[in-house]
Amino acid sequence: MQAPRTQAPTPVLTFAQRFSATRRGARLARLLAAHQLTEWGHPYGTEAHDTVVLVVAELAANTVLHGRVPGRDFALSLSCEADRGMLRIELTDTHPALPARKAPDPDEDAGRGLLLVDALAADWGVRDRLGPGKTVWAECATRSPRT
């Protein structure tokens, strides 16, 4: 009698890095996320790459603008599950305030970051973390729904 064939699980690709809670740290988080996506087979100019990079940029900007605690950094983690066709983005900071989505007036210069995340990500939310602060996460598709 033959043993049933099982498929080996597809590994989850991960990336994690801490950054200073500054505009420079947010920019570096975006650039390293873009580089990592290219390494994982989602090059610049593809829908998956551009969507994830924009979501990372918005969440990192919010982290350093609204979640900054002097002397504390923030963390970015990415995890890609090829089987699910999803990439999870997590940004963790030590500030207790939760992000708030608002509807800015048309003439306001800011306040649209979470609206963009909501429009681009398949799902997003906030969860508690061990210690002070929170983790804001988003999941983005890495392949088209037709594949």
ZIMOFEN-V898982 format. One record per residue. N is the residue number from 1. PHI is phi in degrees with one decimal (none if undefined). D_FIRST is the distance of its C-alpha to the first C-alpha in whole Angstrom. Layout:
{{N:PHI:D_FIRST} {N:PHI:D_FIRST}}
//
This chain:
{{1:none:0} {2:-87.7:4} {3:-73.8:7} {4:-63.4:9} {5:-82.0:12} {6:-119.1:15} {7:-87.3:19} {8:-66.2:21} {9:-65.0:24} {10:-76.1:27} {11:-66.7:30} {12:-91.5:33} {13:-83.2:36} {14:-132.5:39} {15:-146.0:43} {16:-145.2:45} {17:-156.8:49} {18:-101.7:52} {19:-137.1:55} {20:-67.8:59} {21:-81.3:60} {22:-132.8:62} {23:-59.5:62} {24:-64.6:62} {25:-63.6:58} {26:-63.9:57} {27:-64.3:58} {28:-64.1:56} {29:-60.4:53} {30:-63.4:53} {31:-65.0:53} {32:-70.3:50} {33:-63.6:48} {34:-61.4:49} {35:-62.5:48} {36:-63.9:45} {37:-61.1:44} {38:-62.3:45} {39:-61.7:43} {40:-88.4:40} {41:92.7:40} {42:-121.4:43} {43:-71.3:46} {44:-49.9:50} {45:96.0:51} {46:-82.8:47} {47:-60.7:47} {48:-61.3:45} {49:-59.6:47} {50:-65.1:50} {51:-65.7:49} {52:-63.6:47} {53:-62.8:50} {54:-66.4:53} {55:-65.0:51} {56:-60.6:51} {57:-60.5:55} {58:-67.5:56} {59:-67.9:54} {60:-67.0:55} {61:-61.8:59} {62:-63.7:59} {63:-61.3:57} {64:-80.8:60} {65:-86.5:63} {66:-108.0:62} {67:-108.8:60} {68:-75.1:61} {69:-120.2:62} {70:-51.8:65} {71:83.3:63} {72:-115.3:60} {73:-102.8:57} {74:-130.5:54} {75:-120.0:51} {76:-116.2:49} {77:-134.1:45} {78:-123.7:43} {79:-140.1:39} {80:-119.2:37} {81:-110.2:34} {82:-61.8:33} {83:-60.6:30} {84:-84.6:33} {85:67.7:35} {86:-130.2:38} {87:-121.7:40} {88:-100.5:41} {89:-113.1:45} {90:-133.4:46} {91:-120.0:50} {92:-118.3:51} {93:-134.2:55} {94:-104.0:57} {95:-81.8:59} {96:-76.7:59} {97:-68.3:60} {98:-86.6:57} {99:-66.5:57} {100:-126.0:59} {101:-80.6:59} {102:-131.9:62} {103:-106.9:64} {104:-72.1:67} {105:-64.5:70} {106:-57.9:70} {107:-91.7:72} {108:-76.8:70} {109:-85.4:69} {110:-134.3:66} {111:101.4:64} {112:-108.5:61} {113:-58.1:58} {114:-71.3:56} {115:-65.9:57} {116:-64.5:55} {117:-59.4:52} {118:-61.1:52} {119:-74.1:52} {120:-92.3:50} {121:-83.0:47} {122:-67.4:44} {123:-161.7:45} {124:-157.8:47} {125:-176.0:48} {126:-132.7:50} {127:-136.6:48} {128:-67.9:50} {129:-127.0:49} {130:-68.8:49} {131:94.3:53} {132:-73.0:56} {133:101.9:55} {134:-154.9:52} {135:-120.7:50} {136:-99.4:50} {137:-125.2:47} {138:-148.4:46} {139:-120.6:43} {140:-125.0:43} {141:-70.1:41} {142:-109.9:40} {143:-145.1:39} {144:-70.6:41} {145:-60.4:39} {146:-78.0:38} {147:-93.1:36}}
//
